[in-house]
Amino acid sequence: MRGAERRVGGLIACGLASLVSACAGVPRDPSLPIDDPNEQFNRRILAVNQVVLDPVANVVKAATPAPVLNRLRDLNDNTQEPRIFANDILQGRIGAAGVTLGRFVFNSTFGLGGLFDVATPGGLPKQSGDFGQTLFVWGVTPGPFVERPYFGPATLRDSFGEYVDLAGDPVGWALGLAWGWPAVAGQAGLDAEVHLGQWKEAENASIDFYSFLRSDYYQARRAQLREALGLPAVVESPATGSSR
């Protein structure tokens, strides 16, 4: 049985290596032009998200002391490091994978299991790395912009990539069905709470919140796609389109 598992693992590894090699010459455009053919439908989804999720985010924020939220966010970041590491490897970003592994070991050991981020002040900044990026490196086109219930903005490629990340999360598999998938769901919930808090501030300051949110997503994603290619991140202001 173990011999068969090793053979299957070897075939998967060879297949991934072949896929990465075959995609090495595929043109990849990190400029990611905005493509939103379903804007009116997306605006309706955003309106539903605001009605349903804003009160929940406000209750969570009001009921949870800031120090506790900060610890949960650091813990959430630490539990995401294994899947960031896996995607960095799939993208061929060995340096980023090494930093991610160092962060996970350092924070898990000296940060009380990840409750405190001691790696960033120690010179190990958090790396980007998700399956949407991996698909980009492999040459998959982005598809249109989508506003998703609960999860928020993404391209079609990144939406699929995020679901793969959640389904294949190493933390979920390591903890098993009873504990792993609730932990993954908790990660997604905490991510949503963080994003909703940030978006609420932007909503109060923007004339057209949907356009601001879409632009903010694209400018941040362009920077992450550049990082996936080993290029310097270039972040543009969603309000002006200029570099900052």
Secondary structure, 3 states (H helix, E strand, C coil): CHHHHHHHHHHHHHHHHHHHHHHHHCCCCCCCCCCCCCHHHHHHHHHHHHHHHHHHHHHHHHHCCHHHHHHHHHHHHHHHHHHHHHHHHHCCCHHHHHHHHHHHHHHHHHCCCCCCCCCCCCCCCCCCCCHHHHHHHCCCCCCCEEEECCCEEEEHHHHHHHHHHHHCCHHHHHHHHHHHHHHHHHHHHHHHHHHHHHHHHHHHHCCCHHHHHHHHHHHHHHHHHHHHCCCCCCCECCCCCCEC
